[in-house]
Amino acid sequence: MKPDDFSGFLIAKSATVEGRVQGVGFRWSAIEEARRLHLSGWIRNADDGSVETYFEGSEAAVDAFIAWLRKGPGGARVDAVTFRSAIPTGAYRGFVVEP
């Protein structure tokens, strides 16, 4: 995406990604993608084997990340993704792994 594609209102989503998403580089690939899209937020492994994430940015960037989460990186297998709307906080500067 070009920087011009990131203009507009800030929106936020959270998601739970299920499948073979732990131990396959999913979080690190997601961080690279989120940073490429200029998103802020976090990602973490959940105890049940899923991955949870919160992300905020322009509508175009959020939509692009949603599409990426639905397929994930090579080596991962995404079986289901549950998205929830969230209220953008602006609290995050960048995209990080949370414990």
Phi, psi and omega in degrees: 000150177270154179305328180297335181288354185256010178283162178115188184284150176280130174233165183219151176218157166236157183211151170240125182249124181248152180134209174269085187235001174246140179080013181233014179081016183299310183298316184291323176292322178295321178299314179300316180294315180297318179293322177299325181272000180064038176269156172243152177146210185209167175213147180205156172282140175259157182298335183274006179095355177272177175239135178247145180211152172231133182213146179219149180170200179291160180301318180297318180291318179297315178299319179295321179291322176302314179299319179295316181299328181292339179245326180070184180278167173302142182096338177267160173227113180266117179267324182201148174226128176251122180253145175226138174290148179223167177264122179297136182253334185072009185283341185258139174243095183101186184232127189224165171273130174257146179292000000 
